[in-house]
Amino acid sequence: MGIAAKIKSNPQLKLLTLRILMPKNQARPRKFVAWFINPFIHHKGKGAVIRKRTRLDVLPFNKFSVGNYSTVEDFTAINNCVGDIIIGDRSIVGLGCTLIGPITIGNDVGLAQGILLTGMSHNYEDVTRTILEQGFTRSPIIIEDDVWVGANCVIFPGIVIGKHSVVSAGSVVTKDVPPYSVVSGNPARLLRQYNHEAKAWRP
């Protein structure tokens, strides 16, 4: 068993490690983590750009990777405390997005401005305890290659958005999106899908 696995399997050791890496009740890591640990653990591909005003709540015990020639724009918040965040090659994360892992973004993906992707849900079932005391569940979001997501969309935990699909601006995605599809609305509904036999987009 590796060091990370030992820490995760021991609640007291895990809590101590979290206190060392970040202040109590905060998601942002301590400065020494951002300066001296993360750069040697997380991957930033050739030609990748993470703008200076991006908020990186990134810790070393989960993966954070930005592929070759990808860009993360200003005012975006990225949090891998709950799960890995992997961004493929030649992808763009627009201004003011929020990414809370676990999330996998493929190659040639475009995320416009103000999008929320979260692979985490808070537990709430026990009414004798506060919601914050009950922890969370995680369910990975997967965005396959060559997808465009319009501005101000919300993508729920566990969603898969198929290859070469478009999510119209302002959509709330609560169900998987098939490959080669266009969805829109709240909740997002299928508008068009490419028919490979007819070689045409059909309603």
Secondary structure as UniProt FT lines:
FT   HELIX           3..9
FT   HELIX           11..21
FT   TURN            24..25
FT   HELIX           31..32
FT   HELIX           33..37
FT   HELIX           38..41
FT   STRAND          43..44
FT   TURN            46..47
FT   STRAND          49..50
FT   TURN            52..53
FT   STRAND          55..57
FT   TURN            60..61
FT   STRAND          64..66
FT   TURN            68..69
FT   STRAND          71..72
FT   TURN            74..75
FT   STRAND          77..79
FT   STRAND          85..87
FT   TURN            89..90
FT   STRAND          92..93
FT   TURN            95..96
FT   STRAND          98..100
FT   STRAND          103..105
FT   STRAND          110..111
FT   TURN            113..114
FT   STRAND          116..118
FT   STRAND          120..122
FT   TURN            127..128
FT   HELIX           131..134
FT   STRAND          136..138
FT   STRAND          141..143
FT   STRAND          148..149
FT   TURN            151..152
FT   STRAND          154..155
FT   TURN            157..158
FT   STRAND          160..161
FT   TURN            163..164
FT   STRAND          166..167
FT   TURN            169..170
FT   STRAND          172..173
FT   STRAND          181..184
FT   TURN            185..188
FT   STRAND          189..195
FT   TURN            196..199
FT   STRAND          200..202
//
